[in-house]
Amino acid sequence: MKTIYHLLFSLLFVFAFVACDKDDDKAIERTQLKLEASAQSVTLNQDAPDDVILSFSWNEATSLGPEYTFDYLFQIDIADNEFQSATDVVTLGANESVSYTSSQLYDLIVEKWGKTAGEPVSVEARVAARVNGPKFQYPEIAYTTVRVTTYIPRSQALYITGSATPGGTDLNNADKMTELSNGRLYNWKGQLTAGGFKFITTPGVALPSYNKGADNSTLVKRTTESDPDEYFQISDPGLYYIYISLKEMSISYKKLLYENLYLVGSATAAQWDLEKLVAMTPDNLNPNIFTYQGALQEGELKILAQREFNGTTFKPLVADGSIESTDVQVTPGEQPDYKWKITAEQAGLYKITLDTEKMEIKFEKQ
């Protein structure tokens, strides 16, 4: 049984307390408000992700007289979680509703609440009738639960094609991208020349394709020959990194300044062994930003772009560089052999972020 006491704490940011007479809320028995779901159980449909599959609606709260009006505050969460991870409050009127598509519920259940895809879970909704009037009145509240079965997203291949790509305009030679999350997230790294590119789902088959949308960060799905066939354009040839979200219908692509970066030195697990270099991780949205998260011990370190000491090297501006400075330089070889110095007092877990475009480095102790 949900208590008014708990609600007032969990919705403290929307229900403002003011001084009141304890007897004010007892004059009228208030049980009129009902929250109803369009179904008691639903199975999400991956083939119709944007169709409404579940709705919640409510009636008017118990009247308190002509001096009082109501706002209706709606939230949804995983059941039996006391609304600790609930969605943001939606404020509506009486006899209105809130609807969810299959994709919206999938995102909430799997991505927001961390439940396993394909398994049934119960979600709980509540609506609270917030009272507006001359005296404070506790809100009238109604709850309902629904059993929801999500789906396991199907794998969907994606290929890059076009005059800028290694396979050219021959759709049979389209290059397969790496699928990071089934049917949702992809990346690709490779050489692009001057020209255009787009994406297809099957080698040799033109449709459907994913093309340039309103700008260089937007994808649009092309399903018929009459749809615009816009390509993303490359004017500066080189090694590129592409990251795609079909969930957001978005794309980011950038020319890579450095394909790989590695930590080396007595402050790292690699010591000075080229066979044990510690790889930094490029950011998905900006692959020219590299990070490392892990331990640093007392000692020295520098950053290599190749698995050799006399190659491209990132280092401080001075010998025994301070990790409190964001300054960094890059040289085509080892000399001058400057390194960052980690003292015994500074040793610990760190996040290192190196932005190779801004030429800035940050050492953040965790």
Solvent accessible surface area in square Angstrom, and as a share of the most:
residue,aa,sasa,rsa
1,M,225,1.00
2,K,63,0.27
3,T,71,0.41
4,I,71,0.36
5,Y,156,0.59
6,H,45,0.20
7,L,0,0.00
8,L,10,0.05
9,F,123,0.51
10,S,27,0.17
11,L,3,0.01
12,L,107,0.53
13,F,143,0.60
14,V,29,0.17
15,F,8,0.03
16,A,79,0.61
17,F,106,0.44
18,V,88,0.51
19,A,106,0.82
20,C,53,0.32
21,D,82,0.43
22,K,169,0.72
23,D,96,0.50
24,D,34,0.18
25,D,38,0.20
26,K,153,0.65
27,A,89,0.69
28,I,70,0.35
29,E,144,0.64
30,R,35,0.13
31,T,88,0.51
32,Q,88,0.39
33,L,8,0.04
34,K,113,0.48
35,L,13,0.06
36,E,113,0.51
37,A,19,0.15
38,S,78,0.50
39,A,34,0.27
40,Q,123,0.55
41,S,73,0.47
42,V,18,0.10
43,T,94,0.54
44,L,7,0.04
45,N,67,0.34
46,Q,45,0.20
47,D,108,0.56
48,A,26,0.20
49,P,52,0.33
50,D,111,0.58
51,D,88,0.45
52,V,94,0.54
53,I,47,0.24
54,L,1,0.00
55,S,28,0.18
56,F,1,0.00
57,S,47,0.30
58,W,10,0.04
59,N,50,0.25
60,E,94,0.42
61,A,4,0.03
62,T,17,0.10
63,S,77,0.49
64,L,26,0.13
65,G,28,0.27
66,P,140,0.88
67,E,123,0.55
68,Y,32,0.12
69,T,83,0.48
70,F,39,0.16
71,D,41,0.21
72,Y,7,0.03
73,L,4,0.02
74,F,1,0.00
75,Q,11,0.05
76,I,0,0.00
77,D,1,0.00
78,I,21,0.11
79,A,17,0.13
80,D,133,0.69
81,N,50,0.25
82,E,77,0.35
83,F,14,0.06
84,Q,128,0.57
85,S,42,0.27
86,A,19,0.14
87,T,23,0.13
88,D,126,0.65
89,V,33,0.19
90,V,62,0.35
91,T,72,0.42
92,L,52,0.26
93,G,26,0.25
94,A,31,0.24
95,N,102,0.52
96,E,75,0.34
97,S,60,0.38
98,V,20,0.12
99,S,51,0.33
100,Y,23,0.09
101,T,20,0.12
102,S,1,0.01
103,S,32,0.20
104,Q,88,0.39
105,L,0,0.00
106,Y,10,0.04
107,D,36,0.18
108,L,27,0.14
109,I,0,0.00
110,V,30,0.17
111,E,89,0.40
112,K,103,0.44
113,W,27,0.10
114,G,62,0.59
115,K,77,0.33
116,T,83,0.49
117,A,23,0.18
118,G,29,0.28
119,E,94,0.42
120,P,64,0.40
121,V,20,0.11
122,S,34,0.22
123,V,1,0.00
124,E,7,0.03
125,A,0,0.00
126,R,4,0.01
127,V,0,0.00
128,A,0,0.00
129,A,0,0.00
130,R,68,0.25
131,V,23,0.13
132,N,57,0.29
133,G,43,0.41
134,P,89,0.56
135,K,123,0.52
136,F,33,0.14
137,Q,18,0.08
138,Y,65,0.25
139,P,7,0.05
140,E,12,0.05
141,I,36,0.18
142,A,10,0.08
143,Y,63,0.24
144,T,22,0.13
145,T,65,0.38
146,V,2,0.01
147,R,113,0.41
148,V,0,0.00
149,T,39,0.23
150,T,5,0.03
151,Y,33,0.13
152,I,120,0.61
153,P,16,0.10
154,R,137,0.50
155,S,78,0.50
156,Q,62,0.28
157,A,29,0.23
158,L,0,0.00
159,Y,29,0.11
160,I,0,0.00
161,T,2,0.01
162,G,3,0.02
163,S,61,0.39
164,A,0,0.00
165,T,11,0.06
166,P,93,0.59
167,G,19,0.19
168,G,21,0.20
169,T,98,0.57
170,D,66,0.34
171,L,43,0.22
172,N,108,0.55
173,N,85,0.44
174,A,14,0.11
175,D,55,0.29
176,K,121,0.51
177,M,7,0.03
178,T,78,0.45
179,E,54,0.24
180,L,80,0.40
181,S,39,0.25
182,N,64,0.33
183,G,21,0.20
184,R,33,0.12
185,L,53,0.26
186,Y,1,0.00
187,N,28,0.15
188,W,16,0.06
189,K,90,0.38
190,G,13,0.12
191,Q,109,0.48
192,L,1,0.01
193,T,76,0.44
194,A,62,0.48
195,G,19,0.18
196,G,4,0.04
197,F,0,0.00
198,K,10,0.04
199,F,0,0.00
200,I,0,0.00
201,T,25,0.15
202,T,64,0.37
203,P,54,0.34
204,G,35,0.33
205,V,71,0.41
206,A,35,0.27
207,L,43,0.21
208,P,46,0.29
209,S,0,0.00
210,Y,12,0.05
211,N,0,0.00
212,K,50,0.21
213,G,20,0.19
214,A,99,0.77
215,D,66,0.34
216,N,86,0.44
217,S,60,0.39
218,T,46,0.26
219,L,5,0.03
220,V,69,0.40
221,K,96,0.41
222,R,17,0.06
223,T,76,0.44
224,T,64,0.37
225,E,125,0.56
226,S,104,0.67
227,D,45,0.23
228,P,100,0.63
229,D,59,0.31
230,E,95,0.42
231,Y,66,0.25
232,F,0,0.00
233,Q,114,0.51
234,I,10,0.05
235,S,107,0.69
236,D,76,0.39
237,P,72,0.45
238,G,17,0.16
239,L,36,0.18
240,Y,16,0.06
241,Y,18,0.07
242,I,0,0.00
243,Y,29,0.11
244,I,0,0.00
245,S,7,0.04
246,L,21,0.11
247,K,85,0.36
248,E,112,0.50
249,M,57,0.26
250,S,39,0.25
251,I,6,0.03
252,S,29,0.18
253,Y,43,0.16
254,K,70,0.30
255,K,72,0.30
256,L,16,0.08
257,L,91,0.45
258,Y,49,0.19
259,E,84,0.38
260,N,60,0.31
261,L,1,0.01
262,Y,21,0.08
263,L,0,0.00
264,V,0,0.00
265,G,0,0.00
266,S,30,0.20
267,A,1,0.01
268,T,4,0.03
269,A,89,0.69
270,A,0,0.00
271,Q,78,0.35
272,W,93,0.33
273,D,56,0.29
274,L,50,0.25
275,E,152,0.68
276,K,130,0.55
277,L,17,0.08
278,V,32,0.18
279,A,63,0.49
280,M,11,0.05
281,T,85,0.49
282,P,52,0.33
283,D,61,0.32
284,N,66,0.34
285,L,116,0.58
286,N,28,0.14
287,P,3,0.02
288,N,1,0.01
289,I,41,0.21
290,F,2,0.01
291,T,35,0.20
292,Y,34,0.13
293,Q,121,0.54
294,G,20,0.19
295,A,61,0.47
296,L,3,0.01
297,Q,89,0.40
298,E,110,0.49
299,G,15,0.15
300,E,58,0.26
301,L,0,0.00
302,K,2,0.01
303,I,0,0.00
304,L,0,0.00
305,A,12,0.09
306,Q,73,0.32
307,R,132,0.48
308,E,83,0.37
309,F,58,0.24
310,N,107,0.55
311,G,8,0.08
312,T,30,0.17
313,T,0,0.00
314,F,0,0.00
315,K,0,0.00
316,P,5,0.03
317,L,89,0.44
318,V,91,0.52
319,A,63,0.49
320,D,85,0.44
321,G,2,0.02
322,S,58,0.38
323,I,11,0.06
324,E,149,0.67
325,S,42,0.27
326,T,59,0.35
327,D,75,0.39
328,V,12,0.07
329,Q,44,0.20
330,V,53,0.30
331,T,16,0.10
332,P,125,0.79
333,G,14,0.14
334,E,42,0.19
335,Q,126,0.56
336,P,57,0.36
337,D,54,0.28
338,Y,64,0.24
339,K,35,0.15
340,W,1,0.00
341,K,97,0.41
342,I,1,0.00
343,T,49,0.29
344,A,59,0.46
345,E,145,0.65
346,Q,44,0.20
347,A,35,0.27
348,G,25,0.24
349,L,109,0.54
350,Y,7,0.03
351,K,66,0.28
352,I,0,0.00
353,T,28,0.16
354,L,0,0.00
355,D,15,0.08
356,T,7,0.04
357,E,79,0.36
358,K,155,0.66
359,M,61,0.27
360,E,62,0.28
361,I,0,0.00
362,K,94,0.40
363,F,24,0.10
364,E,79,0.35
365,K,112,0.47
366,Q,124,0.55
